[in-house]
Amino acid sequence: MSYVSPDAVQIRITPDGICFIDEEYFTPPPGVSLNDAVLAHLQLEAAALEMPVRAVIQDEQAQYTTAIQINTDGTSNPLDRNAPVTASPSLPQAAASPMPLSPPQSHAVDPVPPDRPYEPLPEPYRGRLATICATANHNRFVEASRAADQLLAELSAEFGADHLYTLAAGLVRADIAWLSRDFQYGLKSWVFIARAWHLHLGPQHSTTVRAVGNALGCWRRLQPSEATESVPYMVSFLRDVEFPDSEAVVQTVYERARRIALAK
């Protein structure tokens, strides 16, 4: 019999499709479904921690709660439906399959405005981005990072730093940073991406809000000294984007800083 520990990752999808992971906003990359993005996030977590990750998923849209375990090799399996779970004592069977890091795909939900084309990237950039994803999937993070940085530099020079083509590569580079536990780089990447989506789509758009959540996820994983040093940076960012409940999130940043100071 499998059990879900009290510190299992808690995932909640609200009736309107907004996702929270451990009470933080979570955003999938444009072109990736929410379910696939959540699974990929858990796979990244298991790879980064080098140990299996267990999660309770409460989907208020589909009206079910389930528990799964993500293994370090990216495979996943449902946990015993009769096991005691923090969110619910009765779980339906669920199946999950590994989803590799992949370049953006076309999508119908929450689309980017048609006057700002996002997908597909023009060749040869699209093929290079796919190769970078494949390299990262083989845990060759240094090589993948270098290739992604070179691609970003070229896209920025040709199209601009906040063009949607450049952001497409930036999303992959941010994922590589997460996989390699480079949360400082991941934080800076997601802050830049969130600011860009803020300009493209506005502060209320779910894509902007979820990008902010990814930045927060990286900040929460910084070492205490790094997190403390970056508090002004985070507060300035959160107040600039002015997403829903941004001031409440600012207070959570200050609260963590206070806890770090008390622990010294």
C-alpha positions, 0 to 999 in steps of 0.5 A: 500500500502506498501513502502520500506524505503530508509534504506531498506537492499540493496541486489545485486547479480552480473551476476557471482553470487557474492552477496553484502548486503549493499555493503558488500561481503556476503557468504552462508555457504557451502551446502546452496544455495545463495537464501536461505542464503540471506533469512536466513541472513534477518531472522537473522537480523529481529530477532536480531533487534526485528523488521521487515526488508525490503529489495530490492533484485536486481538479475542480474543473473535472471534479476529481482528486488523485495522487500520483508519484513521479519518479526520477526517470520521468515515469509516473504512477498513480498511488493506492486509491485507498491510501490516506491523502491530505486532500481526499481519502478516496481517489479515482485511478489515474494514469500519467505518462512522461512528457519530455521538454519540448518546443512550443506547439499550437494551441486553442486555449488562451491564444497569443493574438494573431498579430504577434505570431508565436508558433512555429518558429521559422527555420533554422531556429525551430530545428535548433530549439528542438535539438536543445530540448533533446539535449536537455532531456539527456541531462546534458544541461551545460551543452543545452544551456550554451546552445540555448544562450546562443540561440537567444542571442541570435533571436534577440539580435534579429527579432528583439529581446521580447519578441515572441520567437525569442520568448519561445526559446526563453521558456526552454532556457528557463526550464533548463535552468530549473532542471539544473537547479540554477534557480538564480538564472531561472528567476531572472528568466521568468521575471523577464518573460513575465514582464514581456507577457505583461506588455504583450497581453496585460496584467490580468491575462492568465499567461502573465499571472502564471509566468509570475508564479514560475518566477516565485517558484524559483525565488522560493528555492533560492538559498536563504542569503540569495532570497534575502538579497533579492527581496527588493528585486522581487517586490519591485517586479511584483508591484510592476506587473500588478497581477491580481492579488499581487500585494498579497504575494508581496507580503508572502515575500516579506514573510519569508524574509522575516522567517530567514532573519529570525532563523539566523 
